[in-house]
Amino acid sequence: MNVKIGTAPDSWGVWFPENEKQTPWERCMNEMAEAGYAGIELGPWGYLPNEYDRLKEELEKRNLELTATTLVGDLTSDRKTEELIALLDEMAKLQLKFESAQYVVLIDDCYTDLFTGELVRPRVLDGADWDKFIANIIKIRNHAKLNYGLEVVFHPHAQSHVETEEQIERLLNDTDINLCLDTGHHAYADGDPVAFMRKHYNRIPYLHLKSCDLKVREKMQVQKWSFAKAVSEDIMCEPELGVVDMKAFVQVLEDIDFTGWAIVEQDMYPAPFEKPFPIAKRTRKYLTTIGMG
């Protein structure tokens, strides 16, 4: 296998283009490079420099490659889908100048409010609602492919309309879109990322790596925390510390001869500025010790 290990601004507590609780982008990029990662996702549009010459300079001086951009929005909404396509158009102007960045990671909005936990959309989509959801995903995927040659990979996410293995397999059956498999979110929804990767590896060209602390999830469920509150309590954790059998996952990657990017993307918000870097270094070292990258 030939796994290249990257990371993402999310692992530094970055959820927004601008926010006073977030690490300054220069520090974030410096620490990404110093921790030993080879590539990075762009993160929220506007957080990292998005002017080509500036971004190219900042990446090159840290020996980093750009791997992907991200789209997050309510995929049950036609209006929001059009807004995401407009954002994709803007990002593609930059992304196409970086040969290493072939992917657009597409994520459905949570059905709960991130910060209050209030239910803001139906938990489950069926019938016409599911069909509309699928049509919007395909519309975005086709737009990226036909206009820019970029591959949209769908990212199943906790508390979204595609989170359980049953829902993910329904998506795979109803479309030909490929996945960004996130090991932590998969485990959060009681899935087995090791078995799922072995079963569906031909539909998974891009990975997000982290684990999930099920003891924190239990507290979340009992105390009815929002997802953001659970993240602040480290529900998503280092690959070595959670429920995911990462050594078995690496064995699957070896067995299938996986070639591509695996992005360490450990949800953290808000994150004290001194918190992410030691975690990033430990994670990178751990992945090396188990034979990944």
Backbone bond lengths (Angstrom), bond angles and torsions (degrees), N, CA, C in turn:
res aa  C-N    CA-C-N  psi(-1)  N-CA   C-N-CA  omega(-1)  CA-C   N-CA-C  phi
1 M - - - 1.465 - - 1.522 109.32 -
2 N 1.322 115.48 160.77 1.460 121.27 178.13 1.526 108.19 -136.40
3 V 1.330 115.39 84.89 1.455 121.54 -177.00 1.528 109.04 -97.12
4 K 1.319 115.19 125.40 1.454 120.98 174.57 1.523 108.20 -100.74
5 I 1.323 117.04 131.35 1.463 121.66 -172.58 1.526 110.14 -102.34
6 G 1.310 114.67 121.09 1.460 121.16 176.44 1.508 111.30 -122.18
7 T 1.325 115.10 -174.31 1.458 120.32 176.97 1.525 108.53 -146.34
8 A 1.322 116.06 -176.35 1.466 120.35 -173.66 1.522 110.04 -145.55
9 P 1.327 117.43 154.63 1.466 119.75 177.32 1.521 113.35 -55.35
10 D 1.334 117.91 -28.18 1.460 121.23 177.36 1.522 111.57 -54.52
11 S 1.321 117.05 -33.79 1.469 121.13 179.39 1.522 112.48 -72.25
12 W 1.315 116.33 -6.39 1.470 122.06 173.91 1.543 110.77 -111.23
13 G 1.317 116.03 17.38 1.455 119.64 177.24 1.508 114.71 78.28
14 V 1.337 116.88 26.58 1.465 120.66 -175.23 1.524 109.91 -102.49
15 W 1.329 115.96 113.78 1.460 122.02 178.02 1.525 112.64 -116.67
16 F 1.336 116.98 -14.27 1.459 120.65 -171.50 1.531 110.54 -133.57
17 P 1.340 117.67 156.40 1.467 119.51 175.68 1.525 112.32 -58.25
18 E 1.330 116.21 -39.67 1.465 121.35 178.09 1.517 108.82 -141.02
19 N 1.328 116.77 134.90 1.456 121.13 178.48 1.525 107.82 -168.47
20 E 1.319 115.83 133.67 1.468 119.50 -174.87 1.523 112.57 -68.12
21 K 1.336 117.42 -16.29 1.467 120.61 179.56 1.526 112.35 -86.74
22 Q 1.322 117.62 -1.34 1.458 121.28 -174.30 1.528 112.36 -100.81
23 T 1.322 114.39 145.53 1.457 122.01 176.59 1.528 110.80 -59.33
24 P 1.331 119.20 134.87 1.465 120.24 174.75 1.528 110.82 -55.96
25 W 1.335 116.73 143.72 1.460 119.90 -171.74 1.517 113.12 -62.34
26 E 1.351 117.90 -33.62 1.467 119.48 -179.95 1.527 110.44 -63.34
27 R 1.321 116.33 -44.18 1.465 119.88 177.72 1.520 110.54 -64.23
28 C 1.317 116.41 -42.04 1.465 120.64 179.00 1.523 110.97 -57.55
29 M 1.319 117.96 -50.60 1.465 120.71 -178.83 1.516 111.82 -66.02
30 N 1.314 117.68 -39.03 1.466 120.64 177.85 1.526 110.72 -59.69
31 E 1.324 116.12 -44.90 1.455 119.81 -177.41 1.525 111.59 -72.37
32 M 1.318 117.64 -33.82 1.466 120.34 174.64 1.526 110.71 -57.41
33 A 1.328 115.41 -46.90 1.462 120.08 -178.89 1.517 111.32 -68.62
34 E 1.330 116.83 -44.64 1.460 120.52 -177.22 1.524 111.59 -65.32
35 A 1.335 116.94 -29.40 1.463 120.38 179.10 1.524 112.48 -75.11
36 G 1.331 117.26 -11.81 1.458 120.31 172.60 1.510 116.57 102.00
37 Y 1.325 117.48 19.34 1.457 119.96 179.88 1.525 110.67 -87.13
38 A 1.345 114.73 150.61 1.463 120.41 -175.69 1.521 112.93 -96.01
39 G 1.322 116.72 -23.58 1.456 120.02 -176.61 1.507 111.03 -146.98
40 I 1.330 115.40 165.15 1.455 120.46 178.85 1.529 110.45 -142.46
41 E 1.325 115.14 149.48 1.458 120.40 167.68 1.531 109.14 -82.33
42 L 1.314 116.06 157.69 1.459 120.21 -176.74 1.523 112.15 -73.97
43 G 1.339 116.52 -28.51 1.458 119.15 -179.34 1.515 112.08 75.59
44 P 1.335 118.36 -162.79 1.464 120.57 -178.98 1.527 111.17 -57.92
45 W 1.315 116.38 130.02 1.458 121.56 -177.81 1.530 109.94 -58.98
46 G 1.340 114.85 118.76 1.448 119.88 -179.43 1.516 113.79 109.26
47 Y 1.332 117.45 -11.13 1.471 119.39 176.56 1.531 110.01 -76.77
48 L 1.331 116.96 -61.00 1.463 120.49 173.41 1.529 108.84 -80.03
49 P 1.311 118.14 159.47 1.468 119.89 177.43 1.527 110.31 -54.42
50 N 1.318 117.54 134.73 1.464 119.76 -179.81 1.527 112.49 -120.24
51 E 1.317 115.29 19.80 1.465 121.50 169.56 1.532 106.97 -99.73
52 Y 1.322 117.59 130.23 1.462 121.61 -165.55 1.523 113.41 -55.76
53 D 1.309 118.16 -54.11 1.465 119.76 -175.23 1.520 111.26 -59.26
54 R 1.323 116.57 -40.07 1.469 120.13 -179.13 1.518 110.93 -68.65
55 L 1.333 116.94 -46.12 1.458 119.39 -179.52 1.521 110.91 -64.78
56 K 1.322 117.86 -42.44 1.464 121.56 178.32 1.522 110.56 -57.85
57 E 1.325 116.23 -44.93 1.464 120.54 179.40 1.525 111.31 -62.31
58 E 1.337 116.30 -44.32 1.465 119.80 -176.84 1.528 111.21 -68.17
59 L 1.333 117.53 -37.37 1.457 120.60 177.45 1.520 111.29 -68.51
60 E 1.326 116.69 -46.64 1.464 120.33 -174.59 1.519 112.05 -65.29
61 K 1.313 117.70 -38.42 1.466 118.22 -177.46 1.528 111.88 -72.22
62 R 1.333 116.05 -12.40 1.469 120.13 175.90 1.535 111.53 -109.71
63 N 1.323 117.04 3.59 1.464 122.50 179.76 1.522 111.52 57.92
64 L 1.336 115.96 45.52 1.454 123.06 178.75 1.525 110.35 -114.13
65 E 1.335 116.39 148.28 1.453 122.26 173.32 1.525 109.19 -109.09
66 L 1.320 116.50 148.71 1.451 121.18 172.23 1.521 108.75 -85.41
67 T 1.343 117.16 132.77 1.466 120.19 -175.49 1.519 113.79 -108.28
68 A 1.343 117.94 -34.22 1.467 119.51 -172.40 1.520 110.33 -166.79
69 T 1.331 113.88 162.13 1.454 122.15 167.05 1.526 107.80 -112.12
70 T 1.329 116.35 172.93 1.466 120.45 -174.57 1.521 110.53 -134.58
71 L 1.314 115.41 139.15 1.467 122.90 172.45 1.520 108.38 -122.90
72 V 1.327 116.55 126.71 1.465 121.49 178.39 1.521 108.50 -129.87
73 G 1.334 117.30 128.34 1.459 119.35 178.72 1.511 112.12 -176.92
74 D 1.311 114.82 174.19 1.461 122.39 -179.50 1.530 109.77 -76.76
75 L 1.303 116.03 99.81 1.459 121.16 -175.80 1.526 112.57 -80.25
76 T 1.326 117.56 1.29 1.464 120.16 170.47 1.525 111.23 -86.76
77 S 1.328 116.67 -6.97 1.461 121.98 -175.56 1.525 110.84 -105.89
78 D 1.318 117.28 124.50 1.465 120.83 175.75 1.525 110.76 -64.60
79 R 1.328 116.78 -39.86 1.469 120.18 -179.64 1.522 110.81 -63.79
80 K 1.333 116.63 -44.98 1.465 119.65 179.34 1.518 110.80 -66.28
81 T 1.309 117.40 -35.19 1.468 120.65 177.41 1.526 110.49 -60.71
82 E 1.333 117.06 -42.88 1.467 120.14 177.49 1.523 110.88 -64.05
83 E 1.332 117.46 -36.95 1.464 120.64 177.20 1.527 110.73 -65.58
84 L 1.318 117.11 -38.78 1.458 120.50 178.13 1.521 111.17 -66.52
85 I 1.325 117.70 -37.69 1.462 120.93 177.43 1.525 110.30 -65.50
86 A 1.336 116.80 -39.12 1.470 119.96 177.07 1.529 110.58 -64.10
87 L 1.328 117.15 -39.38 1.463 120.13 177.02 1.521 110.84 -67.67
88 L 1.324 116.60 -39.48 1.464 120.55 176.37 1.524 110.37 -58.12
89 D 1.348 116.93 -43.30 1.463 120.81 178.38 1.523 110.92 -58.17
90 E 1.321 116.02 -42.36 1.465 120.11 -178.77 1.524 110.62 -68.07
91 M 1.320 117.06 -45.02 1.459 120.41 -178.81 1.521 111.75 -67.71
92 A 1.327 117.05 -35.47 1.467 120.25 -176.61 1.519 112.29 -61.72
93 K 1.327 117.23 -32.13 1.467 120.52 177.71 1.519 110.82 -57.07
94 L 1.330 115.31 -36.18 1.464 120.97 177.19 1.521 111.16 -83.77
95 Q 1.306 116.69 -47.32 1.459 121.49 -172.05 1.519 112.68 -60.91
96 L 1.322 116.93 -38.26 1.456 120.22 -176.72 1.525 113.17 -64.53
97 K 1.322 116.98 -17.48 1.464 120.31 179.10 1.525 112.48 -81.97
98 F 1.341 116.30 -5.34 1.460 120.98 178.66 1.525 108.42 -116.59
99 E 1.324 116.83 107.22 1.466 120.89 -175.42 1.523 112.64 -61.54
100 S 1.329 116.79 -26.27 1.462 120.57 -177.84 1.523 112.37 -73.98
101 A 1.333 118.03 -17.35 1.466 121.86 -173.05 1.527 110.00 -99.35
102 Q 1.320 116.06 88.38 1.467 121.39 -175.02 1.523 113.51 -102.17
103 Y 1.337 117.46 -6.78 1.454 120.32 -171.25 1.521 112.99 -117.62
104 V 1.334 114.16 147.07 1.460 122.82 168.47 1.526 105.97 -118.50
105 V 1.323 117.51 117.49 1.457 122.05 -178.69 1.529 108.46 -88.22
106 L 1.324 116.51 118.62 1.464 122.67 -175.59 1.522 109.72 -106.22
107 I 1.347 115.76 126.33 1.463 121.87 -176.33 1.527 109.43 -129.13
108 D 1.309 115.69 131.98 1.460 121.31 175.50 1.522 109.83 -77.79
109 D 1.336 117.20 142.33 1.458 120.75 174.47 1.527 110.99 -58.82
110 C 1.319 115.62 150.05 1.459 120.32 174.09 1.527 110.56 -65.03
111 Y 1.319 115.53 150.82 1.467 119.84 175.61 1.529 111.80 -83.29
112 T 1.331 116.58 -4.88 1.458 121.54 171.81 1.516 109.69 -112.24
113 D 1.322 116.32 155.92 1.451 120.68 170.19 1.523 108.30 -67.09
114 L 1.336 117.09 127.43 1.461 120.95 -174.66 1.519 112.84 -55.32
115 F 1.317 117.29 -35.08 1.460 120.33 -169.89 1.525 114.42 -104.90
116 T 1.329 117.72 -23.09 1.462 119.58 177.68 1.521 112.25 -103.77
117 G 1.322 117.12 -22.15 1.452 121.31 -175.85 1.511 113.79 81.29
118 E 1.331 117.84 -1.14 1.459 122.08 -179.21 1.526 110.67 -64.91
119 L 1.324 116.50 138.07 1.463 121.18 176.62 1.526 109.03 -70.37
120 V 1.329 116.69 119.91 1.470 120.64 -176.66 1.527 112.72 -115.71
121 R 1.333 117.00 -10.08 1.460 122.55 175.80 1.530 107.80 -145.64
122 P 1.301 118.22 161.80 1.469 119.01 177.01 1.527 110.87 -58.98
123 R 1.332 116.61 142.38 1.466 120.60 178.80 1.530 111.76 -68.01
124 V 1.323 116.10 -35.36 1.461 121.44 -174.18 1.526 108.99 -127.22
125 L 1.306 115.57 136.72 1.467 121.02 177.28 1.525 109.72 -105.46
126 D 1.318 115.52 135.10 1.455 120.67 176.48 1.520 109.55 -139.99
127 G 1.312 114.71 164.41 1.451 119.75 174.19 1.507 113.45 59.09
128 A 1.340 115.33 -131.36 1.464 121.31 -176.51 1.524 111.94 -63.94
129 D 1.346 117.12 -31.59 1.466 119.80 -179.91 1.531 110.77 -66.13
130 W 1.331 116.50 -42.43 1.468 119.94 177.26 1.533 110.51 -65.79
131 D 1.301 116.88 -42.49 1.460 120.44 179.90 1.530 111.38 -60.47
132 K 1.322 116.84 -41.08 1.463 121.37 178.00 1.524 110.89 -66.05
133 F 1.309 116.23 -41.73 1.464 122.73 176.84 1.527 110.35 -58.03
134 I 1.327 116.63 -48.88 1.462 121.48 179.79 1.532 110.26 -63.39
135 A 1.321 117.15 -42.18 1.463 120.56 -179.15 1.520 111.41 -61.65
136 N 1.326 117.61 -37.96 1.465 120.63 179.47 1.524 111.50 -70.10
137 I 1.319 116.93 -37.86 1.467 120.19 175.85 1.530 110.14 -61.08
138 I 1.330 116.18 -47.56 1.462 120.40 -178.78 1.524 110.83 -65.63
139 K 1.322 117.09 -35.63 1.463 120.34 178.31 1.529 110.88 -61.17
140 I 1.305 116.65 -43.91 1.469 120.77 177.89 1.520 110.16 -66.98
141 R 1.342 116.06 -45.50 1.471 119.68 -179.66 1.518 111.22 -58.92
142 N 1.331 117.01 -46.64 1.460 120.62 -178.19 1.520 111.72 -65.68
143 H 1.319 117.33 -38.92 1.460 121.20 179.75 1.537 110.26 -61.05
144 A 1.312 116.21 -45.15 1.470 120.15 -179.45 1.520 111.73 -65.98
145 K 1.327 116.28 -40.26 1.462 120.70 -177.30 1.518 111.95 -71.50
146 L 1.333 115.91 -48.74 1.460 120.34 -173.75 1.522 112.63 -72.02
147 N 1.327 117.00 -35.53 1.459 120.36 -176.05 1.524 114.01 -91.47
148 Y 1.330 117.11 -27.48 1.465 118.89 -171.94 1.521 114.41 -132.49
149 G 1.316 118.65 -8.87 1.457 120.28 -176.73 1.511 113.61 69.38
150 L 1.326 116.94 21.43 1.465 121.51 178.62 1.520 109.44 -95.19
151 E 1.324 116.48 147.93 1.461 120.58 179.01 1.520 110.59 -100.67
152 V 1.313 115.59 120.33 1.466 121.02 172.65 1.528 108.00 -83.73
153 V 1.327 115.87 125.97 1.462 121.50 174.56 1.519 107.90 -114.78
154 F 1.325 116.11 131.36 1.461 120.74 -176.68 1.520 110.10 -86.37
155 H 1.330 115.42 132.90 1.464 123.58 -176.50 1.528 109.63 -107.57
156 P 1.341 118.71 101.15 1.464 119.50 172.23 1.536 109.85 -59.19
157 H 1.327 116.76 140.66 1.464 120.95 -169.38 1.524 109.90 -141.20
158 A 1.312 116.12 144.03 1.455 121.92 176.15 1.523 110.84 -53.69
159 Q 1.321 116.04 137.98 1.459 123.83 177.01 1.534 112.82 57.98
160 S 1.321 114.92 34.49 1.467 120.23 171.61 1.520 108.14 -122.44
161 H 1.322 116.32 178.82 1.458 119.76 -174.42 1.521 113.84 -75.90
162 V 1.313 116.78 -7.17 1.467 121.06 171.62 1.520 106.98 -131.45
163 E 1.328 116.32 93.54 1.461 120.98 -179.24 1.524 112.73 -130.61
164 T 1.327 118.31 -37.43 1.461 120.65 -179.23 1.524 110.77 -84.59
165 E 1.328 115.60 162.06 1.465 119.08 177.79 1.528 110.79 -60.59
166 E 1.319 117.53 -38.30 1.456 120.63 178.52 1.524 111.24 -60.42
167 Q 1.330 116.25 -42.99 1.465 120.03 179.26 1.524 111.57 -69.03
168 I 1.328 116.54 -38.99 1.464 119.64 179.21 1.526 110.29 -63.81
169 E 1.318 116.64 -43.28 1.461 119.63 179.99 1.523 111.38 -68.55
170 R 1.308 117.09 -30.57 1.469 119.74 173.82 1.523 110.12 -64.01
171 L 1.322 116.16 -42.74 1.468 120.58 176.36 1.528 110.52 -61.08
172 L 1.329 117.29 -45.39 1.455 120.71 -179.85 1.524 111.58 -62.85
173 N 1.320 116.19 -37.56 1.458 120.00 -179.77 1.524 112.44 -71.46
174 D 1.345 116.32 -33.60 1.462 120.61 -174.69 1.525 113.69 -90.08
175 T 1.335 117.35 -8.01 1.461 121.45 -178.65 1.517 109.23 -141.67
176 D 1.324 115.35 173.25 1.466 119.94 170.47 1.523 111.11 -111.14
177 I 1.333 116.94 19.29 1.451 120.13 179.98 1.525 109.81 -73.86
178 N 1.320 116.68 145.06 1.460 121.68 176.60 1.525 110.46 -90.34
179 L 1.339 114.86 169.98 1.457 121.31 -173.21 1.515 112.61 -113.26
180 C 1.317 114.46 151.06 1.461 122.84 156.02 1.523 104.74 -99.64
181 L 1.320 117.09 104.50 1.464 120.76 179.45 1.515 109.55 -80.48
182 D 1.326 115.98 121.56 1.464 122.34 176.92 1.526 107.25 -104.58
183 T 1.325 116.64 112.58 1.461 120.43 -173.51 1.525 111.96 -64.17
184 G 1.334 117.88 -34.62 1.457 120.77 -179.68 1.508 113.16 -71.73
185 H 1.326 117.38 -46.64 1.461 120.61 178.59 1.522 111.04 -66.04
186 H 1.326 116.40 -35.03 1.461 120.06 178.11 1.528 110.24 -62.77
187 A 1.324 116.50 -43.65 1.463 120.34 179.21 1.522 111.50 -69.51
188 Y 1.319 117.75 -34.46 1.461 121.94 178.00 1.530 110.43 -55.70
189 A 1.320 116.80 -39.19 1.471 122.02 -178.29 1.528 111.81 -90.99
190 D 1.343 116.95 23.50 1.469 124.11 176.43 1.522 113.52 65.71
191 G 1.331 116.57 25.07 1.448 120.11 173.94 1.522 111.53 -90.65
192 D 1.312 115.58 166.57 1.470 122.86 177.32 1.526 107.46 -112.13
193 P 1.334 117.67 98.63 1.466 119.17 -176.26 1.521 113.44 -64.17
194 V 1.327 117.73 -26.31 1.463 120.21 179.32 1.526 109.92 -67.73
195 A 1.324 116.71 -53.07 1.468 120.94 -179.92 1.525 111.30 -65.91
196 F 1.337 116.58 -37.02 1.459 119.88 -178.78 1.528 110.59 -67.10
197 M 1.332 117.13 -40.53 1.467 120.63 178.23 1.524 110.18 -63.83
198 R 1.315 117.07 -41.29 1.465 119.80 179.86 1.525 110.73 -64.50
199 K 1.324 117.03 -37.18 1.458 121.52 -177.29 1.520 112.69 -75.97
200 H 1.358 116.71 -37.25 1.465 120.10 -169.53 1.529 113.18 -120.77
201 Y 1.322 117.94 23.79 1.455 120.31 -173.21 1.530 113.49 -58.70
202 N 1.325 116.34 -27.61 1.468 118.37 -178.83 1.527 112.28 -72.62
203 R 1.335 117.67 -6.72 1.457 122.16 176.46 1.535 111.23 -112.94
204 I 1.332 117.25 11.83 1.473 120.74 -174.62 1.529 109.38 -129.19
205 P 1.337 117.90 89.52 1.466 120.22 -179.67 1.526 114.08 -91.29
206 Y 1.329 117.39 -7.00 1.473 121.17 -169.47 1.525 108.11 -144.54
207 L 1.347 116.60 137.75 1.457 121.16 -171.83 1.527 112.20 -125.53
208 H 1.319 115.12 146.71 1.463 123.12 164.68 1.528 107.60 -115.31
209 L 1.321 116.24 128.85 1.459 121.30 -175.72 1.525 111.50 -110.91
210 K 1.304 115.32 128.89 1.459 124.99 167.80 1.516 106.10 -175.09
211 S 1.332 116.66 178.33 1.448 119.43 175.75 1.521 109.12 -125.23
212 C 1.327 115.86 -177.50 1.455 122.35 -177.12 1.522 108.79 -132.18
213 D 1.326 116.30 134.95 1.462 122.74 178.06 1.522 107.52 -94.23
214 L 1.331 116.63 105.66 1.456 120.31 -175.31 1.529 112.57 -72.01
215 K 1.330 117.81 -19.99 1.470 119.70 174.29 1.523 110.45 -68.04
216 V 1.319 116.13 -38.26 1.465 119.70 175.51 1.528 109.70 -68.46
217 R 1.325 117.05 -39.02 1.465 119.54 177.75 1.524 111.23 -61.17
218 E 1.327 116.50 -37.52 1.466 120.10 177.81 1.531 110.57 -63.19
219 K 1.341 116.67 -43.94 1.469 119.98 176.62 1.525 110.36 -62.15
220 M 1.320 116.56 -40.30 1.465 121.54 178.58 1.524 110.63 -57.54
221 Q 1.322 115.42 -46.07 1.459 119.95 -177.36 1.524 111.74 -68.84
222 V 1.323 116.91 -40.71 1.468 120.87 -178.53 1.521 110.93 -68.87
223 Q 1.330 115.90 -43.47 1.457 120.59 -175.02 1.532 112.89 -94.35
224 K 1.335 116.09 1.79 1.467 122.70 175.85 1.536 111.80 56.82
225 W 1.319 114.75 47.93 1.461 120.76 176.57 1.513 110.54 -70.83
226 S 1.317 115.95 151.65 1.456 121.39 166.70 1.524 109.14 -71.72
227 F 1.339 115.85 165.44 1.465 118.36 178.05 1.529 110.89 -63.27
228 A 1.330 117.46 -39.52 1.462 119.87 179.55 1.529 110.98 -62.99
229 K 1.329 117.45 -40.24 1.463 120.65 176.87 1.521 110.01 -62.18
230 A 1.322 116.94 -43.38 1.467 120.41 179.02 1.524 110.80 -62.62
231 V 1.329 116.95 -39.69 1.472 120.47 177.14 1.525 110.15 -62.46
232 S 1.324 116.93 -41.72 1.467 120.17 179.60 1.523 111.93 -64.98
233 E 1.343 116.62 -20.51 1.468 121.95 177.11 1.530 111.66 -97.23
234 D 1.341 116.63 12.74 1.462 123.35 174.67 1.527 113.83 68.38
235 I 1.341 116.10 42.30 1.460 118.66 174.09 1.522 110.82 -63.95
236 M 1.340 117.01 -35.28 1.457 121.33 172.01 1.530 107.44 -95.10
237 C 1.322 115.57 125.91 1.462 119.01 -167.61 1.527 110.92 -132.74
238 E 1.315 114.47 178.16 1.454 121.49 -178.61 1.541 110.01 -61.36
239 P 1.335 117.32 146.30 1.469 120.20 -177.73 1.522 113.91 -53.13
240 E 1.311 117.45 -30.88 1.463 121.41 -176.35 1.533 112.39 -77.61
241 L 1.336 116.97 -18.47 1.464 119.36 -165.51 1.517 115.59 -104.56
242 G 1.325 119.38 -14.54 1.454 120.76 -172.89 1.519 113.78 -103.66
243 V 1.328 114.73 -158.24 1.454 121.87 -171.54 1.528 113.03 -80.67
244 V 1.326 118.23 -20.68 1.466 120.53 -176.01 1.532 110.53 -71.19
245 D 1.314 116.26 131.20 1.468 121.82 175.66 1.530 107.35 -81.83
246 M 1.316 115.47 88.11 1.461 119.85 -172.82 1.529 112.41 -69.64
247 K 1.314 117.74 -31.73 1.468 119.27 177.18 1.523 110.40 -65.08
248 A 1.317 116.85 -40.17 1.472 120.34 177.14 1.523 110.25 -67.28
249 F 1.328 116.41 -34.53 1.468 119.85 178.28 1.526 109.97 -64.97
250 V 1.318 117.43 -42.26 1.462 121.19 177.59 1.532 110.32 -62.76
251 Q 1.325 116.91 -36.64 1.462 119.51 178.16 1.523 111.00 -62.54
252 V 1.334 116.69 -38.39 1.460 119.89 175.96 1.521 110.33 -62.65
253 L 1.332 116.46 -44.56 1.466 119.73 179.38 1.519 111.27 -59.50
254 E 1.327 116.11 -38.23 1.466 119.67 176.82 1.531 110.65 -66.99
255 D 1.313 116.59 -43.60 1.463 121.01 -176.63 1.531 111.85 -63.59
256 I 1.335 116.60 -35.83 1.468 119.95 -177.81 1.525 111.85 -94.27
257 D 1.349 116.08 -1.06 1.466 121.86 -178.65 1.533 110.98 56.63
258 F 1.325 114.95 52.53 1.466 121.02 -178.46 1.520 110.48 -63.20
259 T 1.318 115.75 134.67 1.460 122.49 176.16 1.517 108.03 -129.92
260 G 1.315 116.26 120.23 1.453 119.09 178.90 1.512 112.23 152.18
261 W 1.330 114.67 -166.60 1.459 121.58 -175.36 1.524 111.42 -90.37
262 A 1.321 114.70 137.57 1.458 123.28 167.73 1.526 106.34 -121.40
263 I 1.317 116.28 116.78 1.463 122.04 -172.49 1.520 109.85 -104.68
264 V 1.324 116.33 118.97 1.457 120.41 172.67 1.530 107.43 -70.72
265 E 1.326 116.13 117.29 1.462 120.15 -171.78 1.524 107.45 -141.59
266 Q 1.335 114.12 79.02 1.459 121.43 -174.64 1.528 109.76 -95.44
267 D 1.330 115.24 107.00 1.465 119.98 -177.32 1.523 111.34 -52.20
268 M 1.329 115.95 123.74 1.461 122.08 176.13 1.520 108.67 -145.60
269 Y 1.333 116.26 113.85 1.466 119.93 172.56 1.521 108.41 -162.16
270 P 1.335 116.87 131.02 1.473 125.13 -12.32 1.527 109.83 -76.29
271 A 1.314 116.57 155.63 1.458 121.42 -179.81 1.528 109.12 -122.65
272 P 1.333 118.74 120.00 1.464 119.32 171.35 1.516 109.67 -51.29
273 F 1.320 116.79 141.36 1.461 120.27 -170.74 1.525 113.04 -57.12
274 E 1.324 117.50 -27.61 1.463 120.02 -177.20 1.535 112.40 -86.96
275 K 1.318 118.32 -6.01 1.470 120.95 -173.54 1.534 114.15 -76.92
276 P 1.341 121.33 -46.80 1.470 120.22 -169.15 1.526 115.77 -66.45
277 F 1.328 118.14 -38.03 1.463 120.16 -170.49 1.529 113.08 -61.36
278 P 1.340 120.09 -49.17 1.469 118.92 177.79 1.526 112.53 -60.07
279 I 1.341 116.84 -37.63 1.463 120.22 177.76 1.526 110.08 -64.04
280 A 1.328 116.22 -44.08 1.467 120.72 -179.51 1.524 111.39 -60.73
281 K 1.328 116.71 -41.64 1.466 120.34 179.04 1.530 111.15 -66.90
282 R 1.324 116.51 -45.01 1.470 119.32 179.30 1.524 111.04 -61.57
283 T 1.315 115.79 -42.56 1.466 119.79 -178.53 1.515 111.20 -64.22
284 R 1.324 116.16 -44.42 1.473 118.92 -179.79 1.519 110.76 -62.86
285 K 1.328 117.28 -41.00 1.459 120.60 178.68 1.529 110.97 -65.44
286 Y 1.323 116.08 -42.25 1.471 120.41 179.79 1.519 111.40 -61.11
287 L 1.331 116.57 -45.43 1.459 119.75 -179.71 1.524 111.28 -60.55
288 T 1.333 116.31 -36.80 1.464 119.82 176.47 1.531 111.23 -64.27
289 T 1.339 116.19 -41.74 1.461 119.34 -176.74 1.533 112.78 -67.21
290 I 1.343 117.11 -24.61 1.470 119.04 179.17 1.531 111.69 -99.04
291 G 1.323 116.26 9.75 1.456 120.44 170.56 1.516 115.87 90.40
292 M 1.337 117.20 21.13 1.455 119.79 178.97 1.521 109.67 -110.44
293 G 1.314 115.40 112.61 1.459 119.48 175.33 1.516 114.26 79.39
